[in-house]
Structures are given as C-alpha cells and as structure tokens.
Amino acid sequence: MAYLTLVNQHLSSARLLLGELRAIEDSAVPLRGALEQSVLQLLNCAYICQLRHIGDNYHCADVAAVNDVPALLKALGTIGKPAPEATELAVLLDEGWLGELLRARRQLCLPASLQTSRRLTSRPSQSAIALHDDSGQASLLNADTLQQWLLAIEELVQRHCAMMIEY
C-alpha cells in the first residue's frame, strides 16, 4: 500500500501543478515550461511507483529496483507469477500513451540538438526561415497532453487496483 500512496501523492501534485499551468498568463513562457516539465516528472514518478505497487502486490523481491516494465516482468518471472497488469503496461509502452509519455520524459534529458520534436525538414523554403518538422515521435509538451496522460494514469491505477483485489 505504501507505493499506492506514493502514486496518489504524485498524481495529486501533478493535478495541482496542471491547475497552476492552466491559470498562468501566456506571457509567462519560462514558468509555463517549468510547470510542464514538473508535471511530466511527477507523472513519470507516479508510473514508476505504480510499477512497484504491482511488484509489491505480487510479493516480488527487491521491488525498489523496479524502474521499468522489463524489470517488473523479470521480477514477476523470477517468482513465477504472471500479472495481467504488467502485460497491459508492456502493450501501452509499445503502442500507446505510455510510450509517448516516456519518450517526452527522455527528451527532457537531451540537448536541443538531439531532440526529435524539432527536426529540420528537407523541403525547400522560399524564405530564410528554416522549416521545422514537428511531427516527430516526441509529443509536444502542453497542458492538454499532460492532462490526457494524467487521466490515463488515474484510470490505469484504478483498473489495476480493481484487478489486484481479485488476486
């Protein structure tokens, strides 16, 4: 239950910061960026704590070492307990919003020259302004996207809790 408490604390903090993000003026660009990054970090922390909550619920050893889905699957495999929650996370990681969230989180740790969200296109431009392709894999970080991810994690946590009660 300790990890579930942490999940809920991180989600609550993210919800508060999202409220602040929506309330600030458009002219507060540095503050907006700081709040967006903070919410993203809190969502990532909630995700990691949810992984650990699953591992703890299934009585995995060294739950604190679980930081990603492969580590959770390995810990579950070691004790011979399959968990549908871990399988769902693996699918979301490969094909859904969770992969987008984690890619956006990784982008925070890259210099601008290596970020994929703003790649120069090969299209010729009739002006001296360089064209940027914003359709890369990295999601554009904004309040709407962060809100969607927050709601998705909240739904995921509720669903997993209901599933693990049956266990």
Phi and psi in radians as a Rosetta constraint file:
Dihedral C 1 N 2 CA 2 C 2 CIRCULARHARMONIC -1.084 0.35
Dihedral N 2 CA 2 C 2 N 3 CIRCULARHARMONIC -0.677 0.35
Dihedral C 2 N 3 CA 3 C 3 CIRCULARHARMONIC -1.232 0.35
Dihedral N 3 CA 3 C 3 N 4 CIRCULARHARMONIC -0.616 0.35
Dihedral C 3 N 4 CA 4 C 4 CIRCULARHARMONIC -1.127 0.35
Dihedral N 4 CA 4 C 4 N 5 CIRCULARHARMONIC -0.646 0.35
Dihedral C 4 N 5 CA 5 C 5 CIRCULARHARMONIC -1.068 0.35
Dihedral N 5 CA 5 C 5 N 6 CIRCULARHARMONIC -0.751 0.35
Dihedral C 5 N 6 CA 6 C 6 CIRCULARHARMONIC -1.123 0.35
Dihedral N 6 CA 6 C 6 N 7 CIRCULARHARMONIC -0.718 0.35
Dihedral C 6 N 7 CA 7 C 7 CIRCULARHARMONIC -0.976 0.35
Dihedral N 7 CA 7 C 7 N 8 CIRCULARHARMONIC -0.873 0.35
Dihedral C 7 N 8 CA 8 C 8 CIRCULARHARMONIC -1.142 0.35
Dihedral N 8 CA 8 C 8 N 9 CIRCULARHARMONIC -0.639 0.35
Dihedral C 8 N 9 CA 9 C 9 CIRCULARHARMONIC -1.111 0.35
Dihedral N 9 CA 9 C 9 N 10 CIRCULARHARMONIC -0.782 0.35
Dihedral C 9 N 10 CA 10 C 10 CIRCULARHARMONIC -1.129 0.35
Dihedral N 10 CA 10 C 10 N 11 CIRCULARHARMONIC -0.715 0.35
Dihedral C 10 N 11 CA 11 C 11 CIRCULARHARMONIC -1.170 0.35
Dihedral N 11 CA 11 C 11 N 12 CIRCULARHARMONIC -0.671 0.35
Dihedral C 11 N 12 CA 12 C 12 CIRCULARHARMONIC -1.120 0.35
Dihedral N 12 CA 12 C 12 N 13 CIRCULARHARMONIC -0.761 0.35
Dihedral C 12 N 13 CA 13 C 13 CIRCULARHARMONIC -1.114 0.35
Dihedral N 13 CA 13 C 13 N 14 CIRCULARHARMONIC -0.718 0.35
Dihedral C 13 N 14 CA 14 C 14 CIRCULARHARMONIC -1.092 0.35
Dihedral N 14 CA 14 C 14 N 15 CIRCULARHARMONIC -0.715 0.35
Dihedral C 14 N 15 CA 15 C 15 CIRCULARHARMONIC -1.083 0.35
Dihedral N 15 CA 15 C 15 N 16 CIRCULARHARMONIC -0.743 0.35
Dihedral C 15 N 16 CA 16 C 16 CIRCULARHARMONIC -1.096 0.35
Dihedral N 16 CA 16 C 16 N 17 CIRCULARHARMONIC -0.800 0.35
Dihedral C 16 N 17 CA 17 C 17 CIRCULARHARMONIC -1.173 0.35
Dihedral N 17 CA 17 C 17 N 18 CIRCULARHARMONIC -0.590 0.35
Dihedral C 17 N 18 CA 18 C 18 CIRCULARHARMONIC -1.110 0.35
Dihedral N 18 CA 18 C 18 N 19 CIRCULARHARMONIC -0.672 0.35
Dihedral C 18 N 19 CA 19 C 19 CIRCULARHARMONIC -1.072 0.35
Dihedral N 19 CA 19 C 19 N 20 CIRCULARHARMONIC -0.740 0.35
Dihedral C 19 N 20 CA 20 C 20 CIRCULARHARMONIC -1.141 0.35
Dihedral N 20 CA 20 C 20 N 21 CIRCULARHARMONIC -0.699 0.35
Dihedral C 20 N 21 CA 21 C 21 CIRCULARHARMONIC -1.067 0.35
Dihedral N 21 CA 21 C 21 N 22 CIRCULARHARMONIC -0.734 0.35
Dihedral C 21 N 22 CA 22 C 22 CIRCULARHARMONIC -1.250 0.35
Dihedral N 22 CA 22 C 22 N 23 CIRCULARHARMONIC -0.388 0.35
Dihedral C 22 N 23 CA 23 C 23 CIRCULARHARMONIC -1.561 0.35
Dihedral N 23 CA 23 C 23 N 24 CIRCULARHARMONIC -0.279 0.35
Dihedral C 23 N 24 CA 24 C 24 CIRCULARHARMONIC -1.386 0.35
Dihedral N 24 CA 24 C 24 N 25 CIRCULARHARMONIC 2.772 0.35
Dihedral C 24 N 25 CA 25 C 25 CIRCULARHARMONIC -1.245 0.35
Dihedral N 25 CA 25 C 25 N 26 CIRCULARHARMONIC 2.646 0.35
Dihedral C 25 N 26 CA 26 C 26 CIRCULARHARMONIC -1.091 0.35
Dihedral N 26 CA 26 C 26 N 27 CIRCULARHARMONIC -0.432 0.35
Dihedral C 26 N 27 CA 27 C 27 CIRCULARHARMONIC -1.322 0.35
Dihedral N 27 CA 27 C 27 N 28 CIRCULARHARMONIC -0.188 0.35
Dihedral C 27 N 28 CA 28 C 28 CIRCULARHARMONIC -1.570 0.35
Dihedral N 28 CA 28 C 28 N 29 CIRCULARHARMONIC 1.024 0.35
Dihedral C 28 N 29 CA 29 C 29 CIRCULARHARMONIC -1.039 0.35
Dihedral N 29 CA 29 C 29 N 30 CIRCULARHARMONIC -0.824 0.35
Dihedral C 29 N 30 CA 30 C 30 CIRCULARHARMONIC -1.069 0.35
Dihedral N 30 CA 30 C 30 N 31 CIRCULARHARMONIC -0.700 0.35
Dihedral C 30 N 31 CA 31 C 31 CIRCULARHARMONIC -1.155 0.35
Dihedral N 31 CA 31 C 31 N 32 CIRCULARHARMONIC -0.719 0.35
Dihedral C 31 N 32 CA 32 C 32 CIRCULARHARMONIC -1.019 0.35
Dihedral N 32 CA 32 C 32 N 33 CIRCULARHARMONIC -0.835 0.35
Dihedral C 32 N 33 CA 33 C 33 CIRCULARHARMONIC -1.081 0.35
Dihedral N 33 CA 33 C 33 N 34 CIRCULARHARMONIC -0.720 0.35
Dihedral C 33 N 34 CA 34 C 34 CIRCULARHARMONIC -1.122 0.35
Dihedral N 34 CA 34 C 34 N 35 CIRCULARHARMONIC -0.731 0.35
Dihedral C 34 N 35 CA 35 C 35 CIRCULARHARMONIC -1.170 0.35
Dihedral N 35 CA 35 C 35 N 36 CIRCULARHARMONIC -0.728 0.35
Dihedral C 35 N 36 CA 36 C 36 CIRCULARHARMONIC -1.052 0.35
Dihedral N 36 CA 36 C 36 N 37 CIRCULARHARMONIC -0.805 0.35
Dihedral C 36 N 37 CA 37 C 37 CIRCULARHARMONIC -1.145 0.35
Dihedral N 37 CA 37 C 37 N 38 CIRCULARHARMONIC -0.657 0.35
Dihedral C 37 N 38 CA 38 C 38 CIRCULARHARMONIC -1.139 0.35
Dihedral N 38 CA 38 C 38 N 39 CIRCULARHARMONIC -0.758 0.35
Dihedral C 38 N 39 CA 39 C 39 CIRCULARHARMONIC -1.087 0.35
Dihedral N 39 CA 39 C 39 N 40 CIRCULARHARMONIC -0.757 0.35
Dihedral C 39 N 40 CA 40 C 40 CIRCULARHARMONIC -1.057 0.35
Dihedral N 40 CA 40 C 40 N 41 CIRCULARHARMONIC -0.751 0.35
Dihedral C 40 N 41 CA 41 C 41 CIRCULARHARMONIC -1.110 0.35
Dihedral N 41 CA 41 C 41 N 42 CIRCULARHARMONIC -0.714 0.35
Dihedral C 41 N 42 CA 42 C 42 CIRCULARHARMONIC -1.135 0.35
Dihedral N 42 CA 42 C 42 N 43 CIRCULARHARMONIC -0.682 0.35
Dihedral C 42 N 43 CA 43 C 43 CIRCULARHARMONIC -1.127 0.35
Dihedral N 43 CA 43 C 43 N 44 CIRCULARHARMONIC -0.682 0.35
Dihedral C 43 N 44 CA 44 C 44 CIRCULARHARMONIC -1.111 0.35
Dihedral N 44 CA 44 C 44 N 45 CIRCULARHARMONIC -0.744 0.35
Dihedral C 44 N 45 CA 45 C 45 CIRCULARHARMONIC -1.095 0.35
Dihedral N 45 CA 45 C 45 N 46 CIRCULARHARMONIC -0.718 0.35
Dihedral C 45 N 46 CA 46 C 46 CIRCULARHARMONIC -1.084 0.35
Dihedral N 46 CA 46 C 46 N 47 CIRCULARHARMONIC -0.713 0.35
Dihedral C 46 N 47 CA 47 C 47 CIRCULARHARMONIC -1.063 0.35
Dihedral N 47 CA 47 C 47 N 48 CIRCULARHARMONIC -0.835 0.35
Dihedral C 47 N 48 CA 48 C 48 CIRCULARHARMONIC -1.103 0.35
Dihedral N 48 CA 48 C 48 N 49 CIRCULARHARMONIC -0.736 0.35
Dihedral C 48 N 49 CA 49 C 49 CIRCULARHARMONIC -1.142 0.35
Dihedral N 49 CA 49 C 49 N 50 CIRCULARHARMONIC -0.575 0.35
Dihedral C 49 N 50 CA 50 C 50 CIRCULARHARMONIC -1.169 0.35
Dihedral N 50 CA 50 C 50 N 51 CIRCULARHARMONIC -0.708 0.35
Dihedral C 50 N 51 CA 51 C 51 CIRCULARHARMONIC -1.001 0.35
Dihedral N 51 CA 51 C 51 N 52 CIRCULARHARMONIC -0.796 0.35
Dihedral C 51 N 52 CA 52 C 52 CIRCULARHARMONIC -1.193 0.35
Dihedral N 52 CA 52 C 52 N 53 CIRCULARHARMONIC -0.599 0.35
Dihedral C 52 N 53 CA 53 C 53 CIRCULARHARMONIC -1.080 0.35
Dihedral N 53 CA 53 C 53 N 54 CIRCULARHARMONIC -0.747 0.35
Dihedral C 53 N 54 CA 54 C 54 CIRCULARHARMONIC -1.100 0.35
Dihedral N 54 CA 54 C 54 N 55 CIRCULARHARMONIC -0.852 0.35
Dihedral C 54 N 55 CA 55 C 55 CIRCULARHARMONIC -1.026 0.35
Dihedral N 55 CA 55 C 55 N 56 CIRCULARHARMONIC -0.732 0.35
Dihedral C 55 N 56 CA 56 C 56 CIRCULARHARMONIC -1.138 0.35
Dihedral N 56 CA 56 C 56 N 57 CIRCULARHARMONIC -0.728 0.35
Dihedral C 56 N 57 CA 57 C 57 CIRCULARHARMONIC -1.075 0.35
Dihedral N 57 CA 57 C 57 N 58 CIRCULARHARMONIC -0.625 0.35
Dihedral C 57 N 58 CA 58 C 58 CIRCULARHARMONIC -1.600 0.35
Dihedral N 58 CA 58 C 58 N 59 CIRCULARHARMONIC 0.137 0.35
Dihedral C 58 N 59 CA 59 C 59 CIRCULARHARMONIC 1.105 0.35
Dihedral N 59 CA 59 C 59 N 60 CIRCULARHARMONIC 0.724 0.35
Dihedral C 59 N 60 CA 60 C 60 CIRCULARHARMONIC -1.262 0.35
Dihedral N 60 CA 60 C 60 N 61 CIRCULARHARMONIC 2.631 0.35
Dihedral C 60 N 61 CA 61 C 61 CIRCULARHARMONIC -1.395 0.35
Dihedral N 61 CA 61 C 61 N 62 CIRCULARHARMONIC 2.618 0.35
Dihedral C 61 N 62 CA 62 C 62 CIRCULARHARMONIC 0.888 0.35
Dihedral N 62 CA 62 C 62 N 63 CIRCULARHARMONIC 0.953 0.35
Dihedral C 62 N 63 CA 63 C 63 CIRCULARHARMONIC -1.044 0.35
Dihedral N 63 CA 63 C 63 N 64 CIRCULARHARMONIC -0.562 0.35
Dihedral C 63 N 64 CA 64 C 64 CIRCULARHARMONIC -1.116 0.35
Dihedral N 64 CA 64 C 64 N 65 CIRCULARHARMONIC -0.327 0.35
Dihedral C 64 N 65 CA 65 C 65 CIRCULARHARMONIC -1.478 0.35
Dihedral N 65 CA 65 C 65 N 66 CIRCULARHARMONIC -0.124 0.35
Dihedral C 65 N 66 CA 66 C 66 CIRCULARHARMONIC -1.392 0.35
Dihedral N 66 CA 66 C 66 N 67 CIRCULARHARMONIC 1.952 0.35
Dihedral C 66 N 67 CA 67 C 67 CIRCULARHARMONIC -2.146 0.35
Dihedral N 67 CA 67 C 67 N 68 CIRCULARHARMONIC -0.107 0.35
Dihedral C 67 N 68 CA 68 C 68 CIRCULARHARMONIC -2.719 0.35
Dihedral N 68 CA 68 C 68 N 69 CIRCULARHARMONIC 3.019 0.35
Dihedral C 68 N 69 CA 69 C 69 CIRCULARHARMONIC -1.105 0.35
Dihedral N 69 CA 69 C 69 N 70 CIRCULARHARMONIC -0.785 0.35
Dihedral C 69 N 70 CA 70 C 70 CIRCULARHARMONIC -1.005 0.35
Dihedral N 70 CA 70 C 70 N 71 CIRCULARHARMONIC -0.670 0.35
Dihedral C 70 N 71 CA 71 C 71 CIRCULARHARMONIC -1.153 0.35
Dihedral N 71 CA 71 C 71 N 72 CIRCULARHARMONIC -0.671 0.35
Dihedral C 71 N 72 CA 72 C 72 CIRCULARHARMONIC -1.144 0.35
Dihedral N 72 CA 72 C 72 N 73 CIRCULARHARMONIC -0.797 0.35
Dihedral C 72 N 73 CA 73 C 73 CIRCULARHARMONIC -1.071 0.35
Dihedral N 73 CA 73 C 73 N 74 CIRCULARHARMONIC -0.681 0.35
Dihedral C 73 N 74 CA 74 C 74 CIRCULARHARMONIC -1.135 0.35
Dihedral N 74 CA 74 C 74 N 75 CIRCULARHARMONIC -0.784 0.35
Dihedral C 74 N 75 CA 75 C 75 CIRCULARHARMONIC -1.092 0.35
Dihedral N 75 CA 75 C 75 N 76 CIRCULARHARMONIC -0.710 0.35
Dihedral C 75 N 76 CA 76 C 76 CIRCULARHARMONIC -1.185 0.35
Dihedral N 76 CA 76 C 76 N 77 CIRCULARHARMONIC -0.679 0.35
Dihedral C 76 N 77 CA 77 C 77 CIRCULARHARMONIC -1.112 0.35
Dihedral N 77 CA 77 C 77 N 78 CIRCULARHARMONIC -0.622 0.35
Dihedral C 77 N 78 CA 78 C 78 CIRCULARHARMONIC -1.075 0.35
Dihedral N 78 CA 78 C 78 N 79 CIRCULARHARMONIC -0.623 0.35
Dihedral C 78 N 79 CA 79 C 79 CIRCULARHARMONIC -1.712 0.35
Dihedral N 79 CA 79 C 79 N 80 CIRCULARHARMONIC 0.025 0.35
Dihedral C 79 N 80 CA 80 C 80 CIRCULARHARMONIC 1.222 0.35
Dihedral N 80 CA 80 C 80 N 81 CIRCULARHARMONIC 0.554 0.35
Dihedral C 80 N 81 CA 81 C 81 CIRCULARHARMONIC -2.105 0.35
Dihedral N 81 CA 81 C 81 N 82 CIRCULARHARMONIC 1.884 0.35
Dihedral C 81 N 82 CA 82 C 82 CIRCULARHARMONIC -1.285 0.35
Dihedral N 82 CA 82 C 82 N 83 CIRCULARHARMONIC 2.530 0.35
Dihedral C 82 N 83 CA 83 C 83 CIRCULARHARMONIC -2.245 0.35
Dihedral N 83 CA 83 C 83 N 84 CIRCULARHARMONIC 2.073 0.35
Dihedral C 83 N 84 CA 84 C 84 CIRCULARHARMONIC -1.073 0.35
Dihedral N 84 CA 84 C 84 N 85 CIRCULARHARMONIC -0.455 0.35
Dihedral C 84 N 85 CA 85 C 85 CIRCULARHARMONIC -1.107 0.35
Dihedral N 85 CA 85 C 85 N 86 CIRCULARHARMONIC -0.722 0.35
Dihedral C 85 N 86 CA 86 C 86 CIRCULARHARMONIC -1.189 0.35
Dihedral N 86 CA 86 C 86 N 87 CIRCULARHARMONIC -0.664 0.35
Dihedral C 86 N 87 CA 87 C 87 CIRCULARHARMONIC -1.107 0.35
Dihedral N 87 CA 87 C 87 N 88 CIRCULARHARMONIC -0.745 0.35
Dihedral C 87 N 88 CA 88 C 88 CIRCULARHARMONIC -1.063 0.35
Dihedral N 88 CA 88 C 88 N 89 CIRCULARHARMONIC -0.761 0.35
Dihedral C 88 N 89 CA 89 C 89 CIRCULARHARMONIC -1.086 0.35
Dihedral N 89 CA 89 C 89 N 90 CIRCULARHARMONIC -0.679 0.35
Dihedral C 89 N 90 CA 90 C 90 CIRCULARHARMONIC -1.090 0.35
Dihedral N 90 CA 90 C 90 N 91 CIRCULARHARMONIC -0.707 0.35
Dihedral C 90 N 91 CA 91 C 91 CIRCULARHARMONIC -1.163 0.35
Dihedral N 91 CA 91 C 91 N 92 CIRCULARHARMONIC -0.795 0.35
Dihedral C 91 N 92 CA 92 C 92 CIRCULARHARMONIC -1.106 0.35
Dihedral N 92 CA 92 C 92 N 93 CIRCULARHARMONIC -0.558 0.35
Dihedral C 92 N 93 CA 93 C 93 CIRCULARHARMONIC -1.173 0.35
Dihedral N 93 CA 93 C 93 N 94 CIRCULARHARMONIC -0.720 0.35
Dihedral C 93 N 94 CA 94 C 94 CIRCULARHARMONIC -1.440 0.35
Dihedral N 94 CA 94 C 94 N 95 CIRCULARHARMONIC -0.588 0.35
Dihedral C 94 N 95 CA 95 C 95 CIRCULARHARMONIC -2.211 0.35
Dihedral N 95 CA 95 C 95 N 96 CIRCULARHARMONIC 0.038 0.35
Dihedral C 95 N 96 CA 96 C 96 CIRCULARHARMONIC -2.377 0.35
Dihedral N 96 CA 96 C 96 N 97 CIRCULARHARMONIC -2.788 0.35
Dihedral C 96 N 97 CA 97 C 97 CIRCULARHARMONIC -1.089 0.35
Dihedral N 97 CA 97 C 97 N 98 CIRCULARHARMONIC -0.524 0.35
Dihedral C 97 N 98 CA 98 C 98 CIRCULARHARMONIC -1.128 0.35
Dihedral N 98 CA 98 C 98 N 99 CIRCULARHARMONIC -0.706 0.35
Dihedral C 98 N 99 CA 99 C 99 CIRCULARHARMONIC -1.082 0.35
Dihedral N 99 CA 99 C 99 N 100 CIRCULARHARMONIC -0.693 0.35
Dihedral C 99 N 100 CA 100 C 100 CIRCULARHARMONIC -1.114 0.35
Dihedral N 100 CA 100 C 100 N 101 CIRCULARHARMONIC -0.767 0.35
Dihedral C 100 N 101 CA 101 C 101 CIRCULARHARMONIC -1.057 0.35
Dihedral N 101 CA 101 C 101 N 102 CIRCULARHARMONIC -0.815 0.35
Dihedral C 101 N 102 CA 102 C 102 CIRCULARHARMONIC -1.220 0.35
Dihedral N 102 CA 102 C 102 N 103 CIRCULARHARMONIC -0.572 0.35
Dihedral C 102 N 103 CA 103 C 103 CIRCULARHARMONIC -1.143 0.35
Dihedral N 103 CA 103 C 103 N 104 CIRCULARHARMONIC -0.737 0.35
Dihedral C 103 N 104 CA 104 C 104 CIRCULARHARMONIC -1.090 0.35
Dihedral N 104 CA 104 C 104 N 105 CIRCULARHARMONIC -0.687 0.35
Dihedral C 104 N 105 CA 105 C 105 CIRCULARHARMONIC -1.107 0.35
Dihedral N 105 CA 105 C 105 N 106 CIRCULARHARMONIC -0.738 0.35
Dihedral C 105 N 106 CA 106 C 106 CIRCULARHARMONIC -1.127 0.35
Dihedral N 106 CA 106 C 106 N 107 CIRCULARHARMONIC -0.581 0.35
Dihedral C 106 N 107 CA 107 C 107 CIRCULARHARMONIC -1.083 0.35
Dihedral N 107 CA 107 C 107 N 108 CIRCULARHARMONIC -0.497 0.35
Dihedral C 107 N 108 CA 108 C 108 CIRCULARHARMONIC -1.111 0.35
Dihedral N 108 CA 108 C 108 N 109 CIRCULARHARMONIC -0.416 0.35
Dihedral C 108 N 109 CA 109 C 109 CIRCULARHARMONIC -1.717 0.35
Dihedral N 109 CA 109 C 109 N 110 CIRCULARHARMONIC 0.155 0.35
Dihedral C 109 N 110 CA 110 C 110 CIRCULARHARMONIC -1.942 0.35
Dihedral N 110 CA 110 C 110 N 111 CIRCULARHARMONIC 2.515 0.35
Dihedral C 110 N 111 CA 111 C 111 CIRCULARHARMONIC -1.146 0.35
Dihedral N 111 CA 111 C 111 N 112 CIRCULARHARMONIC 2.726 0.35
Dihedral C 111 N 112 CA 112 C 112 CIRCULARHARMONIC -0.940 0.35
Dihedral N 112 CA 112 C 112 N 113 CIRCULARHARMONIC -0.595 0.35
Dihedral C 112 N 113 CA 113 C 113 CIRCULARHARMONIC -1.166 0.35
Dihedral N 113 CA 113 C 113 N 114 CIRCULARHARMONIC -0.357 0.35
Dihedral C 113 N 114 CA 114 C 114 CIRCULARHARMONIC -1.825 0.35
Dihedral N 114 CA 114 C 114 N 115 CIRCULARHARMONIC -0.098 0.35
Dihedral C 114 N 115 CA 115 C 115 CIRCULARHARMONIC -1.257 0.35
Dihedral N 115 CA 115 C 115 N 116 CIRCULARHARMONIC 2.449 0.35
Dihedral C 115 N 116 CA 116 C 116 CIRCULARHARMONIC -1.566 0.35
Dihedral N 116 CA 116 C 116 N 117 CIRCULARHARMONIC -0.102 0.35
Dihedral C 116 N 117 CA 117 C 117 CIRCULARHARMONIC -1.329 0.35
Dihedral N 117 CA 117 C 117 N 118 CIRCULARHARMONIC -0.271 0.35
Dihedral C 117 N 118 CA 118 C 118 CIRCULARHARMONIC -2.389 0.35
Dihedral N 118 CA 118 C 118 N 119 CIRCULARHARMONIC 1.362 0.35
Dihedral C 118 N 119 CA 119 C 119 CIRCULARHARMONIC -1.688 0.35
Dihedral N 119 CA 119 C 119 N 120 CIRCULARHARMONIC 2.462 0.35
Dihedral C 119 N 120 CA 120 C 120 CIRCULARHARMONIC -1.170 0.35
Dihedral N 120 CA 120 C 120 N 121 CIRCULARHARMONIC 2.436 0.35
Dihedral C 120 N 121 CA 121 C 121 CIRCULARHARMONIC -1.583 0.35
Dihedral N 121 CA 121 C 121 N 122 CIRCULARHARMONIC 2.888 0.35
Dihedral C 121 N 122 CA 122 C 122 CIRCULARHARMONIC -1.640 0.35
Dihedral N 122 CA 122 C 122 N 123 CIRCULARHARMONIC 0.045 0.35
Dihedral C 122 N 123 CA 123 C 123 CIRCULARHARMONIC -1.226 0.35
Dihedral N 123 CA 123 C 123 N 124 CIRCULARHARMONIC 2.398 0.35
Dihedral C 123 N 124 CA 124 C 124 CIRCULARHARMONIC -1.249 0.35
Dihedral N 124 CA 124 C 124 N 125 CIRCULARHARMONIC 2.563 0.35
Dihedral C 124 N 125 CA 125 C 125 CIRCULARHARMONIC -2.007 0.35
Dihedral N 125 CA 125 C 125 N 126 CIRCULARHARMONIC 2.478 0.35
Dihedral C 125 N 126 CA 126 C 126 CIRCULARHARMONIC -1.543 0.35
Dihedral N 126 CA 126 C 126 N 127 CIRCULARHARMONIC 0.052 0.35
Dihedral C 126 N 127 CA 127 C 127 CIRCULARHARMONIC -2.221 0.35
Dihedral N 127 CA 127 C 127 N 128 CIRCULARHARMONIC 3.069 0.35
Dihedral C 127 N 128 CA 128 C 128 CIRCULARHARMONIC -1.437 0.35
Dihedral N 128 CA 128 C 128 N 129 CIRCULARHARMONIC 0.010 0.35
Dihedral C 128 N 129 CA 129 C 129 CIRCULARHARMONIC -1.468 0.35
Dihedral N 129 CA 129 C 129 N 130 CIRCULARHARMONIC 2.193 0.35
Dihedral C 129 N 130 CA 130 C 130 CIRCULARHARMONIC -1.233 0.35
Dihedral N 130 CA 130 C 130 N 131 CIRCULARHARMONIC 2.400 0.35
Dihedral C 130 N 131 CA 131 C 131 CIRCULARHARMONIC -1.511 0.35
Dihedral N 131 CA 131 C 131 N 132 CIRCULARHARMONIC 2.498 0.35
Dihedral C 131 N 132 CA 132 C 132 CIRCULARHARMONIC -2.101 0.35
Dihedral N 132 CA 132 C 132 N 133 CIRCULARHARMONIC 2.483 0.35
Dihedral C 132 N 133 CA 133 C 133 CIRCULARHARMONIC -1.716 0.35
Dihedral N 133 CA 133 C 133 N 134 CIRCULARHARMONIC 1.915 0.35
Dihedral C 133 N 134 CA 134 C 134 CIRCULARHARMONIC -1.634 0.35
Dihedral N 134 CA 134 C 134 N 135 CIRCULARHARMONIC 0.197 0.35
Dihedral C 134 N 135 CA 135 C 135 CIRCULARHARMONIC -1.669 0.35
Dihedral N 135 CA 135 C 135 N 136 CIRCULARHARMONIC 0.315 0.35
Dihedral C 135 N 136 CA 136 C 136 CIRCULARHARMONIC -1.135 0.35
Dihedral N 136 CA 136 C 136 N 137 CIRCULARHARMONIC -3.135 0.35
Dihedral C 136 N 137 CA 137 C 137 CIRCULARHARMONIC -1.198 0.35
Dihedral N 137 CA 137 C 137 N 138 CIRCULARHARMONIC -0.535 0.35
Dihedral C 137 N 138 CA 138 C 138 CIRCULARHARMONIC -1.244 0.35
Dihedral N 138 CA 138 C 138 N 139 CIRCULARHARMONIC 2.350 0.35
Dihedral C 138 N 139 CA 139 C 139 CIRCULARHARMONIC -1.315 0.35
Dihedral N 139 CA 139 C 139 N 140 CIRCULARHARMONIC 2.548 0.35
Dihedral C 139 N 140 CA 140 C 140 CIRCULARHARMONIC -1.288 0.35
Dihedral N 140 CA 140 C 140 N 141 CIRCULARHARMONIC 2.243 0.35
Dihedral C 140 N 141 CA 141 C 141 CIRCULARHARMONIC -1.436 0.35
Dihedral N 141 CA 141 C 141 N 142 CIRCULARHARMONIC 2.059 0.35
Dihedral C 141 N 142 CA 142 C 142 CIRCULARHARMONIC -2.687 0.35
Dihedral N 142 CA 142 C 142 N 143 CIRCULARHARMONIC 2.968 0.35
Dihedral C 142 N 143 CA 143 C 143 CIRCULARHARMONIC -1.052 0.35
Dihedral N 143 CA 143 C 143 N 144 CIRCULARHARMONIC -0.671 0.35
Dihedral C 143 N 144 CA 144 C 144 CIRCULARHARMONIC -1.142 0.35
Dihedral N 144 CA 144 C 144 N 145 CIRCULARHARMONIC -0.793 0.35
Dihedral C 144 N 145 CA 145 C 145 CIRCULARHARMONIC -1.108 0.35
Dihedral N 145 CA 145 C 145 N 146 CIRCULARHARMONIC -0.787 0.35
Dihedral C 145 N 146 CA 146 C 146 CIRCULARHARMONIC -1.083 0.35
Dihedral N 146 CA 146 C 146 N 147 CIRCULARHARMONIC -0.677 0.35
Dihedral C 146 N 147 CA 147 C 147 CIRCULARHARMONIC -1.110 0.35
Dihedral N 147 CA 147 C 147 N 148 CIRCULARHARMONIC -0.736 0.35
Dihedral C 147 N 148 CA 148 C 148 CIRCULARHARMONIC -1.072 0.35
Dihedral N 148 CA 148 C 148 N 149 CIRCULARHARMONIC -0.771 0.35
Dihedral C 148 N 149 CA 149 C 149 CIRCULARHARMONIC -1.137 0.35
Dihedral N 149 CA 149 C 149 N 150 CIRCULARHARMONIC -0.697 0.35
Dihedral C 149 N 150 CA 150 C 150 CIRCULARHARMONIC -1.056 0.35
Dihedral N 150 CA 150 C 150 N 151 CIRCULARHARMONIC -0.839 0.35
Dihedral C 150 N 151 CA 151 C 151 CIRCULARHARMONIC -1.096 0.35
Dihedral N 151 CA 151 C 151 N 152 CIRCULARHARMONIC -0.682 0.35
Dihedral C 151 N 152 CA 152 C 152 CIRCULARHARMONIC -1.133 0.35
Dihedral N 152 CA 152 C 152 N 153 CIRCULARHARMONIC -0.720 0.35
Dihedral C 152 N 153 CA 153 C 153 CIRCULARHARMONIC -1.172 0.35
Dihedral N 153 CA 153 C 153 N 154 CIRCULARHARMONIC -0.726 0.35
Dihedral C 153 N 154 CA 154 C 154 CIRCULARHARMONIC -1.046 0.35
Dihedral N 154 CA 154 C 154 N 155 CIRCULARHARMONIC -0.772 0.35
Dihedral C 154 N 155 CA 155 C 155 CIRCULARHARMONIC -1.115 0.35
Dihedral N 155 CA 155 C 155 N 156 CIRCULARHARMONIC -0.720 0.35
Dihedral C 155 N 156 CA 156 C 156 CIRCULARHARMONIC -1.071 0.35
Dihedral N 156 CA 156 C 156 N 157 CIRCULARHARMONIC -0.819 0.35
Dihedral C 156 N 157 CA 157 C 157 CIRCULARHARMONIC -1.079 0.35
Dihedral N 157 CA 157 C 157 N 158 CIRCULARHARMONIC -0.782 0.35
Dihedral C 157 N 158 CA 158 C 158 CIRCULARHARMONIC -1.070 0.35
Dihedral N 158 CA 158 C 158 N 159 CIRCULARHARMONIC -0.763 0.35
Dihedral C 158 N 159 CA 159 C 159 CIRCULARHARMONIC -1.119 0.35
Dihedral N 159 CA 159 C 159 N 160 CIRCULARHARMONIC -0.780 0.35
Dihedral C 159 N 160 CA 160 C 160 CIRCULARHARMONIC -1.125 0.35
Dihedral N 160 CA 160 C 160 N 161 CIRCULARHARMONIC -0.708 0.35
Dihedral C 160 N 161 CA 161 C 161 CIRCULARHARMONIC -1.067 0.35
Dihedral N 161 CA 161 C 161 N 162 CIRCULARHARMONIC -0.742 0.35
Dihedral C 161 N 162 CA 162 C 162 CIRCULARHARMONIC -1.115 0.35
Dihedral N 162 CA 162 C 162 N 163 CIRCULARHARMONIC -0.699 0.35
Dihedral C 162 N 163 CA 163 C 163 CIRCULARHARMONIC -1.186 0.35
Dihedral N 163 CA 163 C 163 N 164 CIRCULARHARMONIC -0.701 0.35
Dihedral C 163 N 164 CA 164 C 164 CIRCULARHARMONIC -1.327 0.35
Dihedral N 164 CA 164 C 164 N 165 CIRCULARHARMONIC -0.355 0.35
Dihedral C 164 N 165 CA 165 C 165 CIRCULARHARMONIC -1.105 0.35
Dihedral N 165 CA 165 C 165 N 166 CIRCULARHARMONIC -0.644 0.35
Dihedral C 165 N 166 CA 166 C 166 CIRCULARHARMONIC -1.163 0.35
Dihedral N 166 CA 166 C 166 N 167 CIRCULARHARMONIC -0.498 0.35
